Every structure is written in C-alpha cells, then in structure tokens.
C-alpha cells in the first residue's frame, strides 16, 4: 500500500490552514500532519512529523522565511516546499526559487490547484500557478539571456522547453528517449550558454521566453 504524502502547513492564518486541512482530508493520498504559525523550528517539526511537502507562507512574523527554507533544503533535501503568498512580487519569486522552493502559488489559487500542485511537486515537478507564471512571463531582465537562444541546439531547446514545463530529469529522459545523464549534460550546457546559475532561474527563463506550455 502506497503511503500518503504528508503535508505540513506553515502559516500564521489559522482560518486558511483549517480550510486546507479540510480539503486535504478529502484526498486518500494526502495527509495533513500539522501546522506551524511561523518558520520557527521548521526543520525540527518537519523531522518530527516526517513531512514530505511543506506549504510555506512567505509573509509571517518570526524568522526570515527564505533563510528557514535554505536551512530546510540543506538539512532535509528530500522535503519539498511550495510557497504561498498573498502577493505576487518578482523579488519574492526570485528569492523563493533561489532558496530551493519547488513551487509558488498565490493564496487566491483554488484549493484544487494546490492539491494538484502537491502531487506534481511530490513527483518531482517545479510548479507555478497561472498568476505567477503570467507575472514571470511579463518580467524583465531576460534580454541578455534571450539574445543567446540561438546558441542552443535543437535538442537543447527541447530540453529547456520541458524544464520550463516542470518536468523532472527522469521524465525528460523518458520523453526524449535519452538517459538521465545525457539530460544532465544538456542542462549544464544550456546553463553555461545562457549564463544561468540555478534551477529556478532556468525555469523562469523558459517560462518568460514562452518555451513552456
């Protein structure tokens, strides 16, 4: 029997958390394991609850959320965080992806969207909700990178498009009938050619340039 994905909510708004808890209770493959009102003690609580996914509010009292996420990423690399925010701001999106977030959602997103995001992130996909993806597409700062797109081979462009869709290396390898090691080689070449230095920046670039669906 497959174990349910264990979800920890970190948010100072109890009403919102209760709503998410009730929604998760409808899903046999998802389990609500607790709530924190701030990022204080995040790593300890993740270990105590054996959480798989953390829904993490960006704006809360207490410790800096992005520093807490960096600690979580370093100490519990198998645990994946989805950021929730009442505000879609470029610097929040950048900071979240750089700190290791696997997703970024507006708090106005439908509960069904968040449920689906939990499943996709658990499967290894990087997920942005539609509002955030539109904001990234409108973002600036990609002109220098975009001018280098012609340096990519057709195969590298295909890999970049699939990365922008949030596909895992294993899923990309299967779709392209290549080994995961080959996909890693393509990804490193893409990042070098585009002067991009982390996964989140690469995903944002692919979305901004319209290379993702």
N, C-alpha and C positions, 0 to 999 in steps of 0.2 A: 504493500500500500504506500502510495506517494505521500510524503509529509506535506502538510500545508505550509505555505510561505508565511513566515512570522513577521508581522508588521508592527513597528514601534512608531508612535506619533510624538513629535516634539513640537509643541505649540502652546502658547500661553492662553489661547482662547478655548476654554473648556467646551463651549457650545459647539464649535466647529469639530473638535475631536470626537464628541459624542455622536455627531452626525456621521463622521467617517467610520466610527466603530460600528454603528448600526448598519451601515452599508456593507462593510466587510463581513459582518455576521451572515449576510445572505449568500456568501460565496464559500463553497465547501473547500476550495483550495487555498483560501486566505484566512489568516488568524490574527486578530488584534491581540498584542501581548503587553500593551502598556502605553502610558503617556508620561512625558516629562514637560513641565511648564517652562523650561529653559534648557540651554545646552550644558548646564552644569551637570557633571557626572555622566556625560553621554556615553563614553567608552565603557565605563563600568556597567551602566544599565543595559547597553547592547549585549555585553557578555552575560550578564545575569539573566536576561530574557531570551538569549540566543536568537536575537532578531536577525532576519535576513535582509529586510528592507526598512529604511528609516525615512519617514515623511518629515521633513525638517523645515520649519518656518524660518524665514530669513530675518524677520524683524521681531526680536523678543528681548526682554530685559535679561541681564546677566552676561555671561561670557560671549565673546565675539563668535558668531555662528560659523564664519568661514575658517577661523582658527580651529574650532571644535571639529569641523568637517575634515580639515587636514589631519588632525590627530586621529580621527576615526579611520580615514583612508590608510594612514600609516600603520596603525595598530590592529585594524580589523579589515584587511584588504578584500575579504570575501563579502563584506557587508556593503550594500549599495544604497546611496541616498538619493531621494527625489526632493528637490527644493520646492516649497510652496511659498508664494508671496502675494500680498495684496497689490503690489506694484511691480510692473514690468519695466525695469530700468537696465540700460545697457551694462552699467558697471556691476550690477548685481549678477547678471547673466555671466559676464566675464569672470567675476570672482568665484562664482559657484562652480563653473566648469574647470577652472584652474585648480580649485581646491579638491576636485575629484567627484563632483556630483554626476550622477547618471541621468538626471532629468530635471526639468524646470517647468513648473506649472503655476498658472495664475490660480488664486483661491476662488476665482469665479468659474473655474472649469467645472464641468458636470461631474458628479461622483462616478458615473460610468467611465468617464475618461481617465480618472485617477486609478480606478480598478484595473483598467486595461493597461495603463502605464506601469503599474506594479508588476503585472505579469510579463510585460515586454522587458522591463529592466531586469527582472529576475532571470529572464532568458538571455540576458547579455546585450540588450539593445540600449542605445542612447536615445532618449525621448524628450521632445519639446512639445508643449501643447500648441494649438494652432495660433493663438495670440502671440506667443513668444516667437514662434517660427516666423511670423509676419514681421515682427519687430527686428529680428535678426536680418531678414531679407532687406529691410529698409536701412539697415545700419551702414555706416561709412567706414572707411579705413581699409577696405579691401582692394583699392585700386592698384596698389603696387603688386599685390599677390595676383590679382586678376590679369595683369599685363604679362604674367609668366605662365598662364594656362597653356599657351602654345608650346611650352617646353615639355608638356606631358605627352606621353604616348597614348594611343587609343586605349590600350589596356589599363594604363594608369588612370585615365579619365573614367573608365568603367568602375575601377576600384573606388575612386573618390566619390562617384555618384552613390555607390552602395554604402559607403561610410556615412554619407550625408543622410541616408535613409535610416541610419541607426543600426545597420546590420553588424553582427559580430564577425570576427575574422573567420570563424568556422562556417558561418552562413555564406559569407562572401566566397570562401574557398569552394563550398559545395555548388554554389550558383555558377561559378566560373570554371568549375572542374579543374581546380588547381589545389596545391597543398597549402595549408595554413602558413607554412614557412615562406612560400612564394608570395602570398598576400602580404606578409610582414615586410618582405623585401620591396614590394611595390609601394607600400605605405611609407617606408623610410625614404624611398626615392622621391615620392610626392612631396613629403615634408621638406626635404632638402631643397628641391627645386622651387617650392613656393615660399621658402623661408618661414615655415610654420613649425612651432616647437612643442605643441601638446595636442592631445586628442580632442579636447573641447574646441580649441581654435580651429582645428581641421574640420570638425563637424559644422561649426558656424560658417566657415568659409564656403563649404559645399552648399549649405542652405542659402547663403546670401547670393551666391552666383547662380542660383536656380538649377543646381545639379542634382537636387533631391526632389522627390515627388511631394 
